[in-house]
Amino acid sequence: AVTHSGALDDPFCLIQDAVTAAVNANKAVISVTPSTKPYEAVTISNVGSAGLSISSSGGAASPVQIRGTNNAAVSVTVAVGTKVLLTDLDLAASSGNGLDCSGGADLTLLTSRVHHSVNGIVVNGCVLTLDGVRVYKNDNNGIYLQTSTAYSLNNLMIWNNNASGIALQASGQGTLRFVTVYANGNPSLTQPPGIDCG
């Protein structure tokens, strides 16, 4: 098998390989070059002591496309309190969620898009911060915050999701600031189209 160093002149072909190398070397930062061909799905199940940051080298104007098929585009399952920062990504999964988090990670998603997935973002028991994120055209909920999720949702646009824009369970708590939720829902469903408070 061909191996790569991860340097600018010898980059990894898969983000998953970069994650593995970062964990093994206790590194915290991965900068990804945007491509017209989407990257494969990423699972973050372990990180180094400083956490992990994945971002686009092109900034918000050139987000990194990550696509899942039968699984989430990005799945985060690291231990309680572990910091994971995702910036300038474009996430979609034809038969999975755009972004999954479980296990108690401290997950932040910034200036990204999550769309055309089963659910856009599903979080169970993590600490979630979203800022500058657009969530749209997902088959079910735009954002689904499950048991004991703490959340800070800021500067979001959430639209054209087939069920609720945001679905909350009663055991979670957090804040919403400058969140626009519109044109969600389906008349055939019983869920509120905007924010479902559980």
KAVEN-V800193 format. One record per backbone hydrogen bond with DSSP energy under -1.0 kcal/mol. NH is the residue of the N-H (numbers start at 1). CO is the residue of the C=O. If there is no record, write none. Layout:
# KAVEN-V800193
NH	CO
NH	CO
This chain:
# KAVEN-V800193
6	10
10	7
18	14
19	15
20	16
21	17
22	18
23	19
24	20
25	21
26	23
27	22
30	53
32	55
39	65
42	73
44	75
51	48
52	83
53	28
54	85
55	30
57	32
59	56
62	59
64	88
66	90
67	39
68	92
73	97
74	98
75	42
76	100
77	44
81	104
82	79
84	106
85	52
86	108
87	54
88	110
90	64
91	113
92	66
94	68
95	69
98	119
99	120
100	74
101	122
102	76
106	82
107	127
108	84
109	129
110	86
111	131
113	89
114	134
115	91
118	96
120	141
121	142
122	99
123	144
124	101
127	105
128	150
129	107
130	152
131	109
132	154
134	112
135	157
136	114
137	159
139	117
140	118
142	164
143	165
144	121
145	167
146	123
149	146
150	126
151	173
152	128
153	175
154	130
155	177
157	133
158	180
159	135
162	138
163	140
165	193
165	194
166	194
167	143
168	196
169	145
172	169
173	149
175	151
177	153
180	156
182	158
185	161
189	186
196	166
